[in-house]
Amino acid sequence: MQTSLSLPGQRALRVAAGTALTLAASFALDLPIPVVAPVFAVFLLATQNRPLSFKAALALALVVAATTGSGLLLVPLLRYYPLTGVLLVGLGLFLAFRFGLRGGNNLVATFLAAGLTMISAAGVADQQLAATVVGALIKGLLLAVLVSIVSHALFPEPARAPSQPAARGMPDHRAALVALQAALVVMPAWLLAMSDPASYMPIIMKSVSLGRQSCTTSARGAARELLGSTVVGGLLAIAFWFALRLFVNLWMFYLWMLLFGLVVGRKLHRISPTRYSPGFWLNSLVTMIILLGQSVQDSVAGKDVYRAFAVRMALFLAVTVYACLMLQIFDGTRRDEQTLERHTS
């Protein structure tokens, strides 16, 4: 395999095969929130060229413990001292995103943000639901890590492949400003989810993905990157859904995900170059998985799939427009600061 495929082709196949296997296994095992595992798998396989080391796996285990513990501890505060609880969640989001921007592991930052918001929102509504979300996050992360190890074993990096460059941290002032921006992108979706966590949990996952993407997107290209990737993800989910209806079984679910993963993976790894960034295609793939997974669950529950999809897509677009607005506001603030510095100097 190493000699017959180029390096980008190897990575695209690894992303597609690993994501498809995780998605199929997640639904086959009937995990509480089945889209969690494939979303984490996408982030793991698309951003890491090597399997997790023992040290990284231990760090992730500690993050799981810290996230679940802090999320559950915030529930009483949100119930009885809501303002204090909301401020603490905002602070936690800010610190999580700032950790990633200062050179920390972006996967850890994403898990912290997702876990903190999802667990706290579920706990306010029902303690049993919070326990379900905790179980979903832990099982989803374990499955994603396991499939990541298998995928790297099946499609290993060639020995001659260059090592992944270390993450470059932003200066303190810049990192703080961008982390605040990302936290504000996530907060409204989290506040909305507290009114009905079971229905709005996908909105939290989408907003965390947008918060992560907003850290590397300029205000000038925000509409194209954020809105464009959300629309493309929705269109891919629609195409996947109608393709899946031709043969409804788990094997076809896996095979269609493999095909769609390869199509996006080719663009993600520049085999089929486009004018859009890898982050655009990564966010499109994540959006497709969230929308598709929820539609499958709606179908199993006997809900009106098309109406639920339309409502969910409208909410995704609303959250994305809000993220674009935050980028424009913070970009204007940065320009004002730069103008003031030039005048004072």
N, C-alpha and C positions, 0 to 999 in steps of 0.2 A: 504493500500500500504506500509505503514511503517513497518508492521509486516511481510509481505510476501516477502520482498526484503531485501537483505543485503545492507549495506551502499554503497559499490562500485557499486552494481547493480542499486540502486536508482539514483546515480550520472550519471552512464552511460546512463540510460533511460532518465534522464533530458537533458543531452547533445544532445542525438539523437532526442528526440521529439521536443526540442526547436529549434534545427538547421533546422529540416525538416519543422516545421511550419513557421519559418522565411523565408526560401528559397521559399516555396510555396506562402506565402503572398507577398514577394517581387516581384515575377514575376506576380502574380495575380493583384497587384496594379500598375504594369508597372512602377516601379521606374526607374529613369534615368540610374543608374548603379546598376543593381539588385544584383550583388554578394557582394556589400558592406555590406548590412544588415546581411546576414548569416555569413560572416567572422567575423564581430564584435560580433555576437551572440555566435559563437564558442569560441572566447576569453573570453567573459563574463561568459558563462556557464561552461567552462573547468577550469577557474582559480578562480572563486568566488563560494564558497559553500553556501553563503547567498545572498538574494536579496539585491540590492543596497539600502542603507539608504538614508534618505532625504539629509543628508550632502554630501554623495557621488554623488547623482543625481545633486545637486546644483553645485558641483565641476565640473562635466562633462559638465553642461550647460556653465559654465565659460570657460572651455577648448574649447568648440565649438566656442564660441565667439572670444576667443583669436586666435584660429587656422585659422578661416575664415578671420578674420581681418588682421592678419600678412601675410597670403598667398596672399591676394589681394593687400596689400601694397607693397609687393615685386615685383609685376608685372612690374610697371614702371621702377624700378631699373634694372630688368633683361632685359628690352627692350633697355634702353638707357645707362646703366652702367653695362654691363653683368658681368664683373669680380667681381665688388662689390656685385652684386646680388647673384652670385654663392657662394661667401664666406659667405654671410649672411645666405643662406640656409644651407650651411655646418655647420655653427655655431648653427643654430636652431636645426638641427638634433643631433649634439653633446650634446646640453643642454637637449633635450628631452630624449635621451637614458641615459644620466648621471643622470637625475632625477629618472628614474626607477631603475637604479643600486644603487643609494644611499638610497633606501628604499621606494621610491615613488610608486604610483600605476602604474603597468606595462601597464594596459589597457589605462590609460591616456597618458602614454609615446608613446604607439603604435598609438593612435589616433592623437597625435600631429605630429608624424613623417609622417603618411600617409596623413593627411590633408595639412601639409605644402608643401609636394612635389607634391601632386596631383593638388592642387589648383594653385600653382605657375606655374606648367608646362602647365596646361590648359589655364591660363590667358595670357601667352606669345603668344599662338597661336590665341586665340579668347576670347574676354571678355564674350561673350554669353556662350561659353563652360565652362569658369570658374564659371559662375553663375550656370550652370547645375551641375557641380561637387560639388559646395557648397550645393546645394539642395539635391544632392545624399547623401552626407556625413551626413547632418542633419537628413534627413528622414530615412536613413539607421540606424543611431545611435538610433533615437527615437523608431523605430520598434524593434531593437535588445533589447533595455532596456524594452520595453513593453512585448515582448515575454519572456524575462528573468524573469520578475515578475510573469507572468502566469505560466511558467514552474516550478518556485519555489513553487507556490501555489498548483500545481497539484502533484508535487513530492517534498515535503518539507524535509528538513534535520530532522532526528529524534532528539528529545530533548536531548537524551544521546550522540549525536555526538559531538566529540571534536571540539572546535572552531578553525578556520583556523589560523595558526601561523602568526605573523606579519612578513612582509618582512624584511629580514636582509640586511642592506646596506653594500656595499663594502667600504674599505678604500678609501680615496680621490684619491690617486695616481693611485690605481688599477682601480677605477671606471672611471677616466679620460681616461686611456689608452684603456679600453674596449669600452667606449662610442665613442672614436675616431675611433676605429676599426669598430664598427657598422655603424657609419656615412659614412665611406669610402665604406662600402658594398653597401649602398643605393645610393650614389652619381652617379655612372656611369649609372644605370638604369634611374635615374631621368634626367640626361643629354640627354640620348637617347630618352626619352619620349618627351622632348621639341621639337623634330623634327616632331613628329606626335602623339600628346597626345591621340587622339581618339583611335589609334591602340595600343599604348604602355601603356595605363593606367593599364592593368593587370600586366605588368612587374614591375611597381612601387609597387603595392600591394604585389607581390611576394618578391621583394627586401626588403621591410619593414619587412615582416615576417622572411626573412633570417637574417636581422640585429638583430631582436629580439632574434632569435634562436642562433645566433653566440655569444651572450652575456653569454650563459650558456653552450656552447660546447667547449671542449678542442680541440687543434689542432690535437692531436693524433686520435681522433675519428671524425674529421670533415668530411672526405669523406663518412664515413658510415652514420653519422647523417644527414648531409645536402644533399649530393647527393642521398643517399638512400631514404630519405623521399620524395625528389622531384620525383624520379623514381616511388616509390610506389604510390604517389599521381596521377601521370600520368596514371599508370595502373588501378587504381581505377576509374578514370574519363572515361577511355576507356570502362571498364566493365559496368559502370553506363550508358553510352551513348547507348550501344547496348541493355542493359536491357530495357531502356526507349523506344527504338524504337519498342518494341513488342506491347505496348499500349501507344500511345502518348496522354496523357491528364494530367491535373493538379493534379488530385487525385493520379495517379500513380507516378508522379514526387515526391509528398509528401511521398508516401509509400516506394518508392525505396530509398529516402534520409533517411527515418527512418531506413530502413534495413542496409544501408551502415554506418549510424551513430552509430547503435548498434554494428556492427562488429568492427569499430574503437574504439568506447567507451569502449568496453570490454578490449581492449589492453591498452587504455589510463588510465584506472582505475585499471589495474592489475588483472582483473577477469580472463583473459587468458594471463598469464605472458609471455613476450618475453624478449630477451636480449636487446631490444631497449628501450630507455627512453620514458617517456610520451611526452617530447618535440618532439621526432621523429614522434609520431602518431598525435600529434596536428598539426604539420607542414604538414603531409601527408593529413590530412582532409582539411586544408585550401587550399592546392595546388589543391586538387580534386575539391573543390567548385569553385575556380577561373577558372580552365580549363573547367569544365562542363558548368558553367554559360555563359562563352564566346562562347562556341560551340552552346549552345541553341540560343543565340543572333545571331550568324552567320547564323544559319539555318533559323531563322525568316527573316533575311535580304536577304536571297537567295544567300549567299556566299558559296564557296567550303569549307565545314566544315572540311574535312580531311586535305586539304592543309593548312588551317589556323591553325588547331590543331598542325600539324607537325612543322610549323614555330614557333608557340608560345612555344611548348615544347622545341625546340632547343634553343630558347632564355632563357627559364627558366633554362635549364641545363648550358648554358653559364654563366648566372648570378650566379648560384650556384657554379660553378668551380672557378669563381672570388672570391666569398666569402670564399671558402676553402683556396685560395691563400693568402687572407688577414689574415686569422687565422694563417697560417704557418709563415708569415712574422712577425706578432706581437708576436707570441710565441717565435720565434728566438730572437726578441728584448728583451723580458722578461728574457729569459735564459741568454743573454749577461749581462743584468743588475744585475741579481742574482750572476753571476760569478764575476763581478767586485766588488760587495758589499762584497763577501766572501774574495776576495783578499785584499781589502782595510781594512777590519776588522782584 
